């Protein structure tokens, strides 16, 4: 008889224990949970139930999300306290426990501010509802583009689950396919939302194999999908899919700014939150070869002292993976360093922890030019490429970045960065690339993808 926690699917008629189950292991390979995997027929029926369900009214939805925020962060759900939950997330995902705890607080805070966030996303000229007195003379009304929404979730960081509850608040009925790497966070969040007042036919959790994930995307009106280049190729041409791919976030430092005064911010941008997020810095561009070399050297010295500890250690700051996974990442990195100078990590980055797992130690490599192909490589640990940048390079090497922190006095350069469509966010000045403010978009507002403005006039 299994002694590990059982994570059942959460279907439109309640919990469901599937015949097919997956053993979720922690970073040492030890069993951590038994996860039910639902078949395609179950996915299809669940999606139809979501379509049939009527949403709660707007005030009830917001109130339920607010209750869920408190429950998620403090309550015992499915027999597990928040402390037990956080330790499980750390051991399974390899994310440092301190980061998991901070993320619990951040998820709850974002849910608590959901109404303000949606208000900021809503166009100023629109009314919230067609019954508004403003529609008597004609007014745009903010309406859903569909009724059902699916999330193919990521497992690299629990913070990715702070965003999709906005769809519930907007009236969508939502299906979440959790990552099989870390299913604890979405399972707890869906349970909290149901406990807070959303019906079983409003929000479901559907763990599946990859083939059934495609079934889910086809069965709903809109979907948000996390993944790498393979996911972008697969869904890139589908306008009903909102892609959350690699961030490739960067820092640019021009010659009119002393990089030494901002070294703390560079270090934090690379290694903060374990260096696992799409908003962590993967490339630092510095105007001038000498300045780039000096920064790379200092950055390597600062990152080299970070301790390699098991993720549940209160002092852990680096991500941990099963040894074989860590060695595979190490091999990939070392096979892509031709022409680069290794300041840190040149002999490898996987440090065994004695239990079948390994911490991913930081790596710093200096490239010969800003457009070197390695500058586009993003790996799930503090891995950074430093390269010299020249005015002749322009913003070309910065295109395709989720975040660019620009340490510069050049306002015309900032104009170009803000205007560039392929750059998601611009931080002008001493702000880490992972900085996020309440109610501000991550990769555009999710509501921009889910909602539209429709003219309504009535008697």
PAMARSE-245419 format. One record per residue (C-alpha): residue number from 1; x, y, z. Coordinates in Angstrom, 2 decimals, always signed. Example, Ala and Ser with C-alpha at 12.3 -4.5 7.8 and 13.67 -1.06 7.14 Angstrom:
residues 2
<num:1&u:+12.30&v:-4.50&w:+7.80>
<num:2&u:+13.67&v:-1.06&w:+7.14>
This chain:
residues 459
<num:1&u:+0.00&v:+0.00&w:+0.00>
<num:2&u:+1.39&v:+3.39&w:-1.02>
<num:3&u:+2.35&v:+5.77&w:+1.80>
<num:4&u:+2.95&v:+8.80&w:-0.41>
<num:5&u:+0.29&v:+11.51&w:-0.86>
<num:6&u:-2.37&v:+10.79&w:-3.47>
<num:7&u:-3.01&v:+13.63&w:-5.92>
<num:8&u:-6.27&v:+12.77&w:-7.66>
<num:9&u:-7.60&v:+14.60&w:-10.69>
<num:10&u:-10.19&v:+17.24&w:-9.79>
<num:11&u:-12.94&v:+16.77&w:-12.34>
<num:12&u:-16.35&v:+18.40&w:-12.88>
<num:13&u:-17.93&v:+15.87&w:-10.49>
<num:14&u:-15.26&v:+16.03&w:-7.81>
<num:15&u:-12.06&v:+14.09&w:-7.15>
<num:16&u:-11.25&v:+11.29&w:-9.57>
<num:17&u:-8.70&v:+8.54&w:-9.07>
<num:18&u:-7.61&v:+7.34&w:-12.50>
<num:19&u:-6.53&v:+3.80&w:-13.26>
<num:20&u:-3.31&v:+5.15&w:-14.74>
<num:21&u:-1.12&v:+6.77&w:-12.13>
<num:22&u:+2.34&v:+8.29&w:-12.12>
<num:23&u:+4.78&v:+8.24&w:-9.25>
<num:24&u:+6.12&v:+11.76&w:-8.79>
<num:25&u:+9.63&v:+11.64&w:-7.39>
<num:26&u:+11.66&v:+14.22&w:-5.52>
<num:27&u:+15.12&v:+15.38&w:-6.56>
<num:28&u:+16.73&v:+12.30&w:-4.99>
<num:29&u:+14.45&v:+9.91&w:-6.89>
<num:30&u:+12.36&v:+9.01&w:-3.82>
<num:31&u:+8.57&v:+8.72&w:-4.34>
<num:32&u:+6.81&v:+11.94&w:-3.33>
<num:33&u:+3.26&v:+11.54&w:-4.65>
<num:34&u:+0.97&v:+9.36&w:-6.71>
<num:35&u:-0.59&v:+11.44&w:-9.49>
<num:36&u:-3.70&v:+10.30&w:-11.37>
<num:37&u:-3.45&v:+10.66&w:-15.16>
<num:38&u:-6.81&v:+11.05&w:-16.85>
<num:39&u:-7.54&v:+9.67&w:-20.34>
<num:40&u:-8.67&v:+11.64&w:-23.40>
<num:41&u:-12.34&v:+10.76&w:-22.87>
<num:42&u:-12.24&v:+12.26&w:-19.38>
<num:43&u:-10.59&v:+15.42&w:-20.74>
<num:44&u:-13.23&v:+15.78&w:-23.43>
<num:45&u:-16.10&v:+15.29&w:-21.00>
<num:46&u:-14.59&v:+17.73&w:-18.52>
<num:47&u:-14.24&v:+20.39&w:-21.23>
<num:48&u:-17.89&v:+19.91&w:-22.22>
<num:49&u:-18.94&v:+20.30&w:-18.59>
<num:50&u:-17.01&v:+23.58&w:-18.39>
<num:51&u:-18.77&v:+24.80&w:-21.55>
<num:52&u:-22.19&v:+23.97&w:-20.08>
<num:53&u:-21.53&v:+25.66&w:-16.74>
<num:54&u:-22.66&v:+29.21&w:-16.12>
<num:55&u:-20.13&v:+31.54&w:-14.50>
<num:56&u:-20.70&v:+33.06&w:-11.08>
<num:57&u:-21.62&v:+36.73&w:-11.20>
<num:58&u:-18.72&v:+39.19&w:-11.19>
<num:59&u:-18.86&v:+40.16&w:-7.51>
<num:60&u:-19.09&v:+36.53&w:-6.41>
<num:61&u:-16.09&v:+35.61&w:-8.57>
<num:62&u:-13.90&v:+38.33&w:-7.08>
<num:63&u:-14.98&v:+37.45&w:-3.54>
<num:64&u:-14.19&v:+33.77&w:-4.14>
<num:65&u:-10.71&v:+34.57&w:-5.47>
<num:66&u:-10.04&v:+36.69&w:-2.37>
<num:67&u:-11.09&v:+33.83&w:-0.09>
<num:68&u:-8.93&v:+31.43&w:-2.08>
<num:69&u:-5.89&v:+33.65&w:-1.55>
<num:70&u:-6.17&v:+33.26&w:+2.20>
<num:71&u:-6.90&v:+29.54&w:+2.02>
<num:72&u:-3.99&v:+28.85&w:-0.31>
<num:73&u:-1.51&v:+30.63&w:+1.96>
<num:74&u:-2.73&v:+29.47&w:+5.38>
<num:75&u:-5.25&v:+26.64&w:+5.41>
<num:76&u:-4.88&v:+22.90&w:+5.73>
<num:77&u:-6.10&v:+21.59&w:+2.37>
<num:78&u:-6.44&v:+17.91&w:+1.56>
<num:79&u:-4.87&v:+17.18&w:+4.92>
<num:80&u:-1.69&v:+19.12&w:+4.19>
<num:81&u:-0.59&v:+22.28&w:+5.98>
<num:82&u:+1.11&v:+25.07&w:+4.08>
<num:83&u:+4.42&v:+24.07&w:+5.69>
<num:84&u:+4.11&v:+20.47&w:+4.48>
<num:85&u:+3.07&v:+21.72&w:+1.05>
<num:86&u:+6.02&v:+24.10&w:+0.71>
<num:87&u:+8.53&v:+21.43&w:+1.68>
<num:88&u:+7.03&v:+19.05&w:-0.90>
<num:89&u:+7.24&v:+21.70&w:-3.63>
<num:90&u:+10.88&v:+22.36&w:-2.75>
<num:91&u:+11.87&v:+18.68&w:-2.69>
<num:92&u:+10.05&v:+17.81&w:-5.92>
<num:93&u:+10.78&v:+20.93&w:-7.98>
<num:94&u:+14.26&v:+21.54&w:-6.59>
<num:95&u:+13.44&v:+25.19&w:-5.91>
<num:96&u:+15.04&v:+26.55&w:-2.71>
<num:97&u:+12.59&v:+26.45&w:+0.20>
<num:98&u:+12.99&v:+30.17&w:+0.91>
<num:99&u:+11.93&v:+30.88&w:-2.69>
<num:100&u:+8.89&v:+28.60&w:-2.37>
<num:101&u:+7.83&v:+30.37&w:+0.84>
<num:102&u:+8.18&v:+33.78&w:-0.79>
<num:103&u:+6.18&v:+32.54&w:-3.76>
<num:104&u:+3.33&v:+31.43&w:-1.50>
<num:105&u:+3.13&v:+35.01&w:-0.24>
<num:106&u:+3.35&v:+36.41&w:-3.77>
<num:107&u:+0.60&v:+34.14&w:-5.16>
<num:108&u:-1.73&v:+35.09&w:-2.31>
<num:109&u:-0.93&v:+38.79&w:-2.78>
<num:110&u:-1.62&v:+38.65&w:-6.50>
<num:111&u:-4.94&v:+36.89&w:-5.95>
<num:112&u:-5.87&v:+39.45&w:-3.31>
<num:113&u:-5.32&v:+42.24&w:-5.85>
<num:114&u:-7.07&v:+40.50&w:-8.74>
<num:115&u:-9.80&v:+43.13&w:-9.12>
<num:116&u:-7.27&v:+45.97&w:-9.27>
<num:117&u:-5.17&v:+44.03&w:-11.78>
<num:118&u:-8.12&v:+43.45&w:-14.07>
<num:119&u:-9.21&v:+47.07&w:-13.75>
<num:120&u:-5.78&v:+48.21&w:-14.89>
<num:121&u:-5.94&v:+45.84&w:-17.86>
<num:122&u:-9.42&v:+46.96&w:-18.94>
<num:123&u:-9.42&v:+49.74&w:-21.57>
<num:124&u:-10.37&v:+53.05&w:-19.95>
<num:125&u:-13.17&v:+53.69&w:-22.44>
<num:126&u:-15.09&v:+50.49&w:-21.73>
<num:127&u:-17.89&v:+49.65&w:-19.35>
<num:128&u:-17.71&v:+46.47&w:-17.26>
<num:129&u:-21.21&v:+45.32&w:-18.18>
<num:130&u:-23.85&v:+46.01&w:-20.83>
<num:131&u:-26.29&v:+47.08&w:-18.10>
<num:132&u:-24.12&v:+50.10&w:-17.31>
<num:133&u:-26.03&v:+53.38&w:-17.78>
<num:134&u:-23.24&v:+54.42&w:-20.13>
<num:135&u:-24.46&v:+51.99&w:-22.81>
<num:136&u:-27.72&v:+53.95&w:-23.23>
<num:137&u:-25.83&v:+56.43&w:-25.38>
<num:138&u:-23.39&v:+53.86&w:-26.78>
<num:139&u:-20.29&v:+52.53&w:-25.08>
<num:140&u:-17.70&v:+49.83&w:-25.56>
<num:141&u:-18.23&v:+46.88&w:-23.23>
<num:142&u:-15.47&v:+44.51&w:-22.15>
<num:143&u:-16.53&v:+40.95&w:-22.99>
<num:144&u:-14.99&v:+37.48&w:-23.04>
<num:145&u:-13.62&v:+36.09&w:-26.30>
<num:146&u:-14.80&v:+32.65&w:-25.23>
<num:147&u:-16.10&v:+30.70&w:-22.27>
<num:148&u:-13.43&v:+28.09&w:-21.47>
<num:149&u:-9.71&v:+28.44&w:-20.84>
<num:150&u:-6.98&v:+25.83&w:-20.39>
<num:151&u:-3.53&v:+26.13&w:-18.86>
<num:152&u:-0.72&v:+23.71&w:-19.72>
<num:153&u:+1.32&v:+24.64&w:-16.69>
<num:154&u:+5.06&v:+24.85&w:-16.13>
<num:155&u:+6.93&v:+23.04&w:-13.37>
<num:156&u:+10.09&v:+25.11&w:-13.12>
<num:157&u:+8.75&v:+27.60&w:-10.56>
<num:158&u:+5.53&v:+27.71&w:-8.51>
<num:159&u:+5.12&v:+31.42&w:-9.26>
<num:160&u:+3.73&v:+30.67&w:-12.72>
<num:161&u:+0.43&v:+29.81&w:-11.02>
<num:162&u:-0.17&v:+33.38&w:-9.86>
<num:163&u:-1.50&v:+34.46&w:-13.27>
<num:164&u:-4.18&v:+32.08&w:-14.55>
<num:165&u:-6.74&v:+32.67&w:-11.73>
<num:166&u:-7.43&v:+35.99&w:-13.45>
<num:167&u:-9.31&v:+33.99&w:-16.10>
<num:168&u:-11.67&v:+32.65&w:-13.41>
<num:169&u:-12.21&v:+36.19&w:-12.15>
<num:170&u:-13.21&v:+37.20&w:-15.69>
<num:171&u:-15.84&v:+34.48&w:-15.87>
<num:172&u:-13.99&v:+31.80&w:-17.81>
<num:173&u:-14.31&v:+28.22&w:-16.71>
<num:174&u:-10.78&v:+26.92&w:-16.36>
<num:175&u:-8.97&v:+23.60&w:-16.82>
<num:176&u:-5.40&v:+23.27&w:-15.52>
<num:177&u:-3.09&v:+20.54&w:-16.72>
<num:178&u:-0.34&v:+20.48&w:-14.07>
<num:179&u:+3.27&v:+19.76&w:-14.80>
<num:180&u:+4.08&v:+16.21&w:-13.82>
<num:181&u:+7.33&v:+17.54&w:-12.40>
<num:182&u:+5.62&v:+19.69&w:-9.75>
<num:183&u:+1.85&v:+19.14&w:-9.43>
<num:184&u:+1.52&v:+20.17&w:-5.77>
<num:185&u:+1.08&v:+23.93&w:-6.33>
<num:186&u:-1.73&v:+23.75&w:-8.93>
<num:187&u:-3.48&v:+20.98&w:-6.96>
<num:188&u:-3.48&v:+23.14&w:-3.82>
<num:189&u:-4.56&v:+26.26&w:-5.69>
<num:190&u:-7.46&v:+24.53&w:-7.49>
<num:191&u:-8.54&v:+23.01&w:-4.16>
<num:192&u:-8.43&v:+26.45&w:-2.53>
<num:193&u:-10.51&v:+27.99&w:-5.33>
<num:194&u:-13.13&v:+25.23&w:-5.06>
<num:195&u:-13.23&v:+25.55&w:-1.27>
<num:196&u:-13.65&v:+29.32&w:-1.69>
<num:197&u:-16.81&v:+28.99&w:-3.77>
<num:198&u:-16.05&v:+28.05&w:-7.36>
<num:199&u:-18.02&v:+24.97&w:-8.40>
<num:200&u:-16.42&v:+21.73&w:-9.56>
<num:201&u:-17.68&v:+22.57&w:-13.05>
<num:202&u:-15.94&v:+25.98&w:-12.93>
<num:203&u:-12.34&v:+24.90&w:-12.29>
<num:204&u:-10.80&v:+21.46&w:-12.90>
<num:205&u:-7.36&v:+19.90&w:-12.58>
<num:206&u:-6.57&v:+17.41&w:-15.34>
<num:207&u:-3.18&v:+15.65&w:-15.07>
<num:208&u:-2.53&v:+13.91&w:-18.40>
<num:209&u:+0.00&v:+12.42&w:-20.73>
<num:210&u:+1.23&v:+14.69&w:-23.54>
<num:211&u:-1.28&v:+13.41&w:-26.12>
<num:212&u:-4.22&v:+14.28&w:-23.86>
<num:213&u:-2.78&v:+17.77&w:-23.41>
<num:214&u:-3.36&v:+18.36&w:-27.12>
<num:215&u:-6.93&v:+17.12&w:-26.68>
<num:216&u:-7.46&v:+19.71&w:-23.94>
<num:217&u:-6.14&v:+22.59&w:-26.06>
<num:218&u:-8.47&v:+21.63&w:-28.91>
<num:219&u:-11.47&v:+21.31&w:-26.57>
<num:220&u:-11.40&v:+24.83&w:-25.10>
<num:221&u:-11.86&v:+28.32&w:-26.50>
<num:222&u:-8.54&v:+29.77&w:-25.32>
<num:223&u:-5.37&v:+28.28&w:-23.87>
<num:224&u:-2.11&v:+29.35&w:-22.27>
<num:225&u:+0.82&v:+27.00&w:-22.84>
<num:226&u:+4.23&v:+27.02&w:-21.15>
<num:227&u:+7.27&v:+25.43&w:-22.75>
<num:228&u:+10.42&v:+25.73&w:-24.83>
<num:229&u:+11.14&v:+26.00&w:-28.51>
<num:230&u:+9.27&v:+22.78&w:-29.28>
<num:231&u:+6.09&v:+24.26&w:-27.81>
<num:232&u:+6.55&v:+27.49&w:-29.76>
<num:233&u:+6.89&v:+25.53&w:-33.00>
<num:234&u:+3.85&v:+23.42&w:-32.17>
<num:235&u:+1.42&v:+26.15&w:-31.18>
<num:236&u:+2.99&v:+29.29&w:-32.65>
<num:237&u:+0.48&v:+29.53&w:-35.49>
<num:238&u:-2.60&v:+29.08&w:-33.29>
<num:239&u:-4.18&v:+32.45&w:-32.41>
<num:240&u:-6.21&v:+30.81&w:-29.64>
<num:241&u:-3.03&v:+29.85&w:-27.75>
<num:242&u:-1.11&v:+32.32&w:-25.57>
<num:243&u:+2.50&v:+31.10&w:-25.51>
<num:244&u:+4.74&v:+31.42&w:-22.47>
<num:245&u:+8.15&v:+30.41&w:-23.81>
<num:246&u:+11.75&v:+31.20&w:-22.87>
<num:247&u:+12.27&v:+34.71&w:-21.50>
<num:248&u:+15.87&v:+35.37&w:-22.58>
<num:249&u:+15.89&v:+38.42&w:-20.30>
<num:250&u:+18.88&v:+40.73&w:-20.59>
<num:251&u:+20.76&v:+43.62&w:-19.05>
<num:252&u:+22.34&v:+46.37&w:-21.15>
<num:253&u:+24.97&v:+48.66&w:-19.63>
<num:254&u:+26.25&v:+51.56&w:-21.70>
<num:255&u:+29.53&v:+53.43&w:-21.24>
<num:256&u:+27.85&v:+56.42&w:-19.58>
<num:257&u:+26.96&v:+54.21&w:-16.58>
<num:258&u:+29.41&v:+52.74&w:-14.06>
<num:259&u:+28.57&v:+49.03&w:-13.93>
<num:260&u:+30.29&v:+48.70&w:-10.54>
<num:261&u:+27.51&v:+50.71&w:-8.91>
<num:262&u:+24.97&v:+48.19&w:-10.19>
<num:263&u:+26.79&v:+44.89&w:-9.65>
<num:264&u:+24.40&v:+43.90&w:-6.86>
<num:265&u:+21.47&v:+44.26&w:-9.26>
<num:266&u:+23.23&v:+42.21&w:-11.93>
<num:267&u:+23.99&v:+39.42&w:-9.44>
<num:268&u:+20.41&v:+39.43&w:-8.16>
<num:269&u:+19.00&v:+39.38&w:-11.69>
<num:270&u:+21.05&v:+36.31&w:-12.56>
<num:271&u:+20.69&v:+34.31&w:-9.33>
<num:272&u:+17.55&v:+35.62&w:-7.64>
<num:273&u:+14.73&v:+33.09&w:-7.10>
<num:274&u:+17.25&v:+30.34&w:-7.83>
<num:275&u:+17.86&v:+31.60&w:-11.36>
<num:276&u:+15.06&v:+29.36&w:-12.66>
<num:277&u:+12.63&v:+31.93&w:-14.03>
<num:278&u:+12.03&v:+33.42&w:-17.46>
<num:279&u:+12.66&v:+36.83&w:-15.89>
<num:280&u:+16.14&v:+35.90&w:-14.66>
<num:281&u:+18.96&v:+37.45&w:-16.66>
<num:282&u:+20.60&v:+35.16&w:-19.20>
<num:283&u:+22.74&v:+37.75&w:-21.02>
<num:284&u:+24.53&v:+40.93&w:-19.94>
<num:285&u:+25.66&v:+43.28&w:-22.69>
<num:286&u:+28.27&v:+45.87&w:-21.72>
<num:287&u:+29.54&v:+48.68&w:-23.92>
<num:288&u:+33.24&v:+48.07&w:-24.50>
<num:289&u:+35.35&v:+44.92&w:-24.37>
<num:290&u:+37.36&v:+45.94&w:-21.31>
<num:291&u:+34.24&v:+46.78&w:-19.32>
<num:292&u:+32.61&v:+43.48&w:-20.33>
<num:293&u:+35.69&v:+41.54&w:-19.20>
<num:294&u:+35.87&v:+43.34&w:-15.87>
<num:295&u:+32.19&v:+42.79&w:-15.18>
<num:296&u:+32.37&v:+39.11&w:-16.11>
<num:297&u:+35.27&v:+38.61&w:-13.71>
<num:298&u:+33.51&v:+40.35&w:-10.81>
<num:299&u:+30.22&v:+38.62&w:-11.50>
<num:300&u:+31.92&v:+35.22&w:-11.45>
<num:301&u:+33.57&v:+36.01&w:-8.11>
<num:302&u:+30.24&v:+36.96&w:-6.58>
<num:303&u:+28.37&v:+33.91&w:-7.88>
<num:304&u:+31.13&v:+31.44&w:-7.04>
<num:305&u:+30.49&v:+31.71&w:-3.28>
<num:306&u:+26.83&v:+30.64&w:-3.45>
<num:307&u:+26.45&v:+27.41&w:-1.43>
<num:308&u:+25.34&v:+24.09&w:-2.91>
<num:309&u:+22.68&v:+22.78&w:-0.50>
<num:310&u:+19.65&v:+20.55&w:-0.57>
<num:311&u:+16.61&v:+22.60&w:-1.61>
<num:312&u:+14.76&v:+22.24&w:+1.71>
<num:313&u:+17.69&v:+23.82&w:+3.57>
<num:314&u:+16.72&v:+27.30&w:+4.81>
<num:315&u:+20.00&v:+28.65&w:+3.43>
<num:316&u:+19.64&v:+27.10&w:-0.04>
<num:317&u:+19.78&v:+29.57&w:-2.96>
<num:318&u:+20.58&v:+27.32&w:-5.93>
<num:319&u:+18.21&v:+24.98&w:-7.79>
<num:320&u:+18.59&v:+21.22&w:-7.42>
<num:321&u:+17.74&v:+18.45&w:-9.88>
<num:322&u:+18.12&v:+14.67&w:-9.98>
<num:323&u:+21.75&v:+13.87&w:-10.69>
<num:324&u:+21.15&v:+12.55&w:-14.21>
<num:325&u:+19.13&v:+15.64&w:-15.15>
<num:326&u:+21.80&v:+17.92&w:-13.73>
<num:327&u:+24.52&v:+16.10&w:-15.67>
<num:328&u:+22.47&v:+16.38&w:-18.88>
<num:329&u:+22.21&v:+20.15&w:-18.40>
<num:330&u:+25.95&v:+20.27&w:-17.70>
<num:331&u:+26.73&v:+18.36&w:-20.91>
<num:332&u:+24.48&v:+20.66&w:-22.92>
<num:333&u:+26.16&v:+23.76&w:-21.51>
<num:334&u:+29.69&v:+22.50&w:-22.09>
<num:335&u:+28.85&v:+21.54&w:-25.68>
<num:336&u:+27.82&v:+25.14&w:-26.45>
<num:337&u:+30.79&v:+27.07&w:-25.10>
<num:338&u:+33.04&v:+27.05&w:-28.17>
<num:339&u:+34.61&v:+30.47&w:-28.59>
<num:340&u:+33.54&v:+31.59&w:-25.11>
<num:341&u:+35.77&v:+32.30&w:-22.14>
<num:342&u:+34.67&v:+30.46&w:-19.01>
<num:343&u:+34.94&v:+32.59&w:-15.90>
<num:344&u:+32.86&v:+30.16&w:-13.87>
<num:345&u:+31.46&v:+26.70&w:-14.60>
<num:346&u:+33.95&v:+25.76&w:-17.28>
<num:347&u:+34.68&v:+22.45&w:-15.57>
<num:348&u:+31.03&v:+21.67&w:-14.93>
<num:349&u:+28.12&v:+22.95&w:-12.87>
<num:350&u:+26.57&v:+19.81&w:-11.29>
<num:351&u:+27.59&v:+19.37&w:-7.64>
<num:352&u:+26.42&v:+16.08&w:-6.15>
<num:353&u:+24.64&v:+16.35&w:-2.80>
<num:354&u:+25.01&v:+12.73&w:-1.75>
<num:355&u:+21.37&v:+11.67&w:-2.05>
<num:356&u:+21.04&v:+11.17&w:-5.80>
<num:357&u:+20.56&v:+14.87&w:-6.49>
<num:358&u:+22.86&v:+17.68&w:-7.56>
<num:359&u:+22.84&v:+21.44&w:-7.14>
<num:360&u:+23.28&v:+23.47&w:-10.31>
<num:361&u:+26.15&v:+25.82&w:-9.58>
<num:362&u:+26.37&v:+29.14&w:-11.46>
<num:363&u:+28.13&v:+29.58&w:-14.78>
<num:364&u:+29.57&v:+32.77&w:-16.29>
<num:365&u:+30.90&v:+32.80&w:-19.85>
<num:366&u:+32.20&v:+35.75&w:-21.84>
<num:367&u:+31.35&v:+35.92&w:-25.54>
<num:368&u:+33.28&v:+37.69&w:-28.28>
<num:369&u:+30.31&v:+39.59&w:-29.66>
<num:370&u:+26.79&v:+40.61&w:-28.69>
<num:371&u:+25.11&v:+38.54&w:-31.39>
<num:372&u:+26.92&v:+35.28&w:-30.59>
<num:373&u:+24.47&v:+32.35&w:-30.75>
<num:374&u:+25.04&v:+31.39&w:-27.10>
<num:375&u:+23.42&v:+34.67&w:-26.02>
<num:376&u:+20.07&v:+33.07&w:-26.81>
<num:377&u:+20.59&v:+30.03&w:-24.58>
<num:378&u:+18.45&v:+29.99&w:-21.44>
<num:379&u:+19.02&v:+27.27&w:-18.84>
<num:380&u:+17.17&v:+26.60&w:-15.54>
<num:381&u:+19.88&v:+27.81&w:-13.16>
<num:382&u:+22.09&v:+30.92&w:-12.75>
<num:383&u:+23.77&v:+30.72&w:-16.16>
<num:384&u:+24.77&v:+34.01&w:-17.77>
<num:385&u:+26.54&v:+35.09&w:-20.93>
<num:386&u:+28.47&v:+38.38&w:-20.86>
<num:387&u:+29.30&v:+40.09&w:-24.14>
<num:388&u:+30.67&v:+43.43&w:-25.34>
<num:389&u:+28.11&v:+45.71&w:-26.98>
<num:390&u:+28.75&v:+48.47&w:-29.46>
<num:391&u:+26.56&v:+51.35&w:-30.60>
<num:392&u:+26.68&v:+49.84&w:-34.07>
<num:393&u:+24.97&v:+46.72&w:-32.67>
<num:394&u:+21.90&v:+48.78&w:-31.83>
<num:395&u:+19.01&v:+46.93&w:-30.23>
<num:396&u:+19.32&v:+43.90&w:-32.51>
<num:397&u:+20.93&v:+41.64&w:-29.86>
<num:398&u:+18.18&v:+42.61&w:-27.42>
<num:399&u:+15.24&v:+41.60&w:-29.56>
<num:400&u:+13.15&v:+38.66&w:-28.38>
<num:401&u:+13.66&v:+39.45&w:-24.68>
<num:402&u:+10.90&v:+39.21&w:-22.11>
<num:403&u:+12.68&v:+41.85&w:-19.99>
<num:404&u:+15.50&v:+44.27&w:-20.71>
<num:405&u:+17.03&v:+46.22&w:-17.83>
<num:406&u:+18.80&v:+49.18&w:-19.41>
<num:407&u:+21.45&v:+50.93&w:-17.34>
<num:408&u:+21.98&v:+53.94&w:-19.55>
<num:409&u:+21.55&v:+57.72&w:-19.76>
<num:410&u:+20.71&v:+57.49&w:-23.48>
<num:411&u:+17.02&v:+58.35&w:-23.81>
<num:412&u:+16.99&v:+57.74&w:-27.56>
<num:413&u:+18.16&v:+54.18&w:-26.87>
<num:414&u:+15.37&v:+53.80&w:-24.33>
<num:415&u:+12.92&v:+55.07&w:-26.96>
<num:416&u:+14.05&v:+52.29&w:-29.28>
<num:417&u:+13.81&v:+49.61&w:-26.58>
<num:418&u:+10.30&v:+50.61&w:-25.52>
<num:419&u:+9.16&v:+50.79&w:-29.17>
<num:420&u:+10.59&v:+47.37&w:-30.10>
<num:421&u:+7.62&v:+44.94&w:-30.41>
<num:422&u:+9.62&v:+41.82&w:-29.50>
<num:423&u:+10.76&v:+43.20&w:-26.11>
<num:424&u:+8.17&v:+42.47&w:-23.45>
<num:425&u:+9.17&v:+44.85&w:-20.66>
<num:426&u:+11.77&v:+47.60&w:-20.20>
<num:427&u:+13.32&v:+48.49&w:-16.83>
<num:428&u:+15.20&v:+51.76&w:-17.18>
<num:429&u:+17.69&v:+52.08&w:-14.34>
<num:430&u:+18.64&v:+50.01&w:-11.31>
<num:431&u:+15.84&v:+47.42&w:-11.34>
<num:432&u:+16.44&v:+43.65&w:-11.49>
<num:433&u:+14.96&v:+41.86&w:-14.47>
<num:434&u:+12.69&v:+39.82&w:-12.18>
<num:435&u:+10.98&v:+42.95&w:-10.77>
<num:436&u:+7.20&v:+42.87&w:-11.09>
<num:437&u:+4.74&v:+45.45&w:-9.80>
<num:438&u:+1.14&v:+44.93&w:-8.66>
<num:439&u:-1.30&v:+45.01&w:-11.56>
<num:440&u:+1.40&v:+45.32&w:-14.21>
<num:441&u:+1.65&v:+42.95&w:-17.20>
<num:442&u:+4.13&v:+40.09&w:-17.29>
<num:443&u:+4.02&v:+39.29&w:-20.99>
<num:444&u:+1.23&v:+41.66&w:-21.85>
<num:445&u:-1.93&v:+41.47&w:-19.76>
<num:446&u:-3.52&v:+38.02&w:-19.84>
<num:447&u:-6.82&v:+39.88&w:-20.10>
<num:448&u:-5.74&v:+41.33&w:-23.48>
<num:449&u:-5.78&v:+37.75&w:-24.77>
<num:450&u:-9.01&v:+36.74&w:-23.03>
<num:451&u:-11.18&v:+39.83&w:-23.53>
<num:452&u:-12.28&v:+42.21&w:-26.26>
<num:453&u:-14.15&v:+45.51&w:-26.53>
<num:454&u:-17.63&v:+45.36&w:-28.08>
<num:455&u:-19.87&v:+48.34&w:-28.84>
<num:456&u:-23.26&v:+48.24&w:-27.09>
<num:457&u:-26.07&v:+50.80&w:-27.42>
<num:458&u:-29.50&v:+50.27&w:-25.93>
<num:459&u:-32.76&v:+52.07&w:-25.33>
